[in-house]
Amino acid sequence: MAIVEPSKRFQLLDKLLFDTRQYWQVVAFEHLTIPWPQLQSELLRLSDDAVSTLDSDTDALFTFFSRYIPELEQLTVLSALPQKVGRRDELPFWLSNGIKGRKLEQLQDFVAAVNETKASVLEWCAGKGHLGRLLSYHGAPEVNSIELQADLCRQGEESAKRQNLNLHFHCADVLKDDIHHHFVENRHGIALHACGELHRVFMHQAVANGMKKLSLSPCCYHLFTPPDYQAMSVEAQQSQLNLSHHDMKLALQETVTAPGRVAQVRKKEVSWRLGFDALRRELTADKYYVSVPSVNKAIFSGSFSEFCYWAAEQKQLALPDGIDFDQYERIGRERKQVTDRIELVRHVFRRAIEIWLVLDRVLYLQAAGYDVTLSTFCEKSLTPRNILIQAERQSENH
Ligand SMILES: C[S@@+](CC[C@H](N)C(=O)[O-])C[C@H]1O[C@@H](n2cnc3c(N)ncnc32)[C@H](O)[C@@H]1O
C-alpha cells in the first residue's frame, strides 16, 4: 500500500492505535506480571540478551510480534516516511569547528533537506545557532536566531561575527515574551528539535502571522505542555485516544546505546527501585507503584539496603528491623525482567505514536492553508528525531 494522504492516514493510524492500546498504553512499573496472557510464555522465554537485541532492531521486533499482533503489518506501512536526500555542503574547518561528529552530520543533512538559499531565516530555539550559521553559509541571505539562554546567545553572536555571517541573535523566552514581530511573512521559519510547547508556539505564531514557509523537526512532544495531550488539528481533537505524558514519551524511546558502565548502573538502578517498591508495597499494603526521586548515581555503588533506607526516608516510611534485603533485591531483579519485556512490546508502537503526533501537526498546518510534506531528513543513527515537516502557504489564487 502506498503512503496515503495525511487525513486518511491519520484516521487509519488513529483507529489502529486505539485498537491496540492495551499493548502500549500501560505503565510497565505498575505490573508485577506480563499483562497479556497470550504473550506471557513467549516473552518469559526470551533471554535478557535476546530482549536487548530485539529492542535495537526494529525489523526483527516487528517480525517477532507480528505473529501475535496482526495489526503490526499495517502499522509498519502507516509509519513509513520517505527520506529526503540532499547533498551535504563541504564545510570549511572554521565553520564546523566545535560541532561534534553526529551532530554536525545531522545539521548538514537538515540544511541539505531544507536547502534555503533565497529567503531570510528565522531560527527558532537556536542554542548556539550552529544550524543558523550553516544555513547562512549555505546561502540564506539573513538569519535571525531566537534563544532563551543569554550565554548561548552571546556565544552564537560572537561566532557569527567572527565568521562574518549575517546572523543576529535575539534573547527571548518564546513561551512568555512577545515574539510575534519575528514572524515576518517572507522569512522561512526553521525549528530543529524545539521541544513540545516550543514548536507548538512556533507553528501557532507562523500561522497567525501568515508566514509563507516553515520547516520543523519536532521533539520531546510532552515538554512544557499540560499533562493530557492538547490536539492541534480538528481530526486529532476528535480522536478517542487520550495521550498522557507517559504515552508521548514513548515516541522518544529509541534505544540509545549507552556506554557499558552507564548501562550497568542504569540496570541496577531500575531493579533496586523495583525492589524497594516491592518492600514498600508490603509494608504499606499499597498496590500501586510510587516513584522515588532521582538521585546521584553514586548511591548505586553502595548496598541495596543503604538505598532502601535512603528511599524510605524520601517516602517518610520507617523501615522495621529484620528486613530480608536479599529477598527484595531478588524480587527487584525479577520485576525488572517483567518491566523490560513490557517495554519491549510498547516499543513496537513508538514510531507509530510519533507519526500520529506529527500527523496532528501536518493536519493543523493543512487546515491553515499550507501545502505540507513529511519526510525524514537523516538516518536514524544520526538522530532518532529525524522527521521533517515542511509547509508552504498556498498562494491566494490556489
Ligand atoms: C534541544 S535544543 C535545540 C537547539 C538547536 N535548535 C539544535 O537543534 O541544535 C533546544 C533549545 O531551546 C532553548 N529553549 C528552551 N526553552 C526556551 C524558551 N522558553 N524560549 C526560547 N528558547 C528556549 C534551549 O535553551 C535550547 O537551546
The ligand as a MOL file (V3000), in Angstrom:
LIG
                    3D

  0  0  0     0  0            999 V3000
M  V30 BEGIN CTAB
M  V30 COUNTS 27 29 0 0 0
M  V30 BEGIN ATOM
M  V30 1 C 17.1670 20.8330 22.0180 0
M  V30 2 S 17.8500 22.4230 21.9160 0 CHG=1
M  V30 3 C 17.8630 22.6610 20.1670 0
M  V30 4 C 18.9120 23.6240 19.7290 0
M  V30 5 C 19.0900 23.7310 18.2160 0
M  V30 6 N 17.8810 24.1100 17.5490 0
M  V30 7 C 19.6150 22.4300 17.6610 0
M  V30 8 O 18.8870 21.6220 17.1490 0
M  V30 9 O 20.8160 22.2130 17.7870 0 CHG=-1
M  V30 10 C 16.5260 23.4340 22.4470 0
M  V30 11 C 16.8910 24.8890 22.7010 0
M  V30 12 O 15.7020 25.5780 23.0750 0
M  V30 13 C 16.0480 26.5500 24.0310 0
M  V30 14 N 14.8460 26.9270 24.7990 0
M  V30 15 C 14.2670 26.2120 25.7880 0
M  V30 16 N 13.2140 26.8810 26.2660 0
M  V30 17 C 13.1230 28.0420 25.5660 0
M  V30 18 C 12.2430 29.1610 25.6230 0
M  V30 19 N 11.2440 29.1810 26.5030 0
M  V30 20 N 12.4590 30.1870 24.7740 0
M  V30 21 C 13.4790 30.1460 23.8810 0
M  V30 22 N 14.3480 29.1110 23.7770 0
M  V30 23 C 14.1760 28.0730 24.6160 0
M  V30 24 C 17.0850 25.8540 24.8740 0
M  V30 25 O 17.8520 26.7890 25.6210 0
M  V30 26 C 17.8910 25.0990 23.8220 0
M  V30 27 O 18.9660 25.8500 23.3650 0
M  V30 END ATOM
M  V30 BEGIN BOND
M  V30 1 1 1 2
M  V30 2 1 2 3
M  V30 3 1 2 10
M  V30 4 1 3 4
M  V30 5 1 4 5
M  V30 6 1 5 6
M  V30 7 1 5 7
M  V30 8 2 7 8
M  V30 9 1 7 9
M  V30 10 1 10 11
M  V30 11 1 11 12
M  V30 12 1 11 26
M  V30 13 1 12 13
M  V30 14 1 13 14
M  V30 15 1 13 24
M  V30 16 1 14 15
M  V30 17 1 14 23
M  V30 18 2 15 16
M  V30 19 1 16 17
M  V30 20 1 17 18
M  V30 21 2 17 23
M  V30 22 1 18 19
M  V30 23 2 18 20
M  V30 24 1 20 21
M  V30 25 2 21 22
M  V30 26 1 22 23
M  V30 27 1 24 25
M  V30 28 1 24 26
M  V30 29 1 26 27
M  V30 END BOND
M  V30 END CTAB
M  END
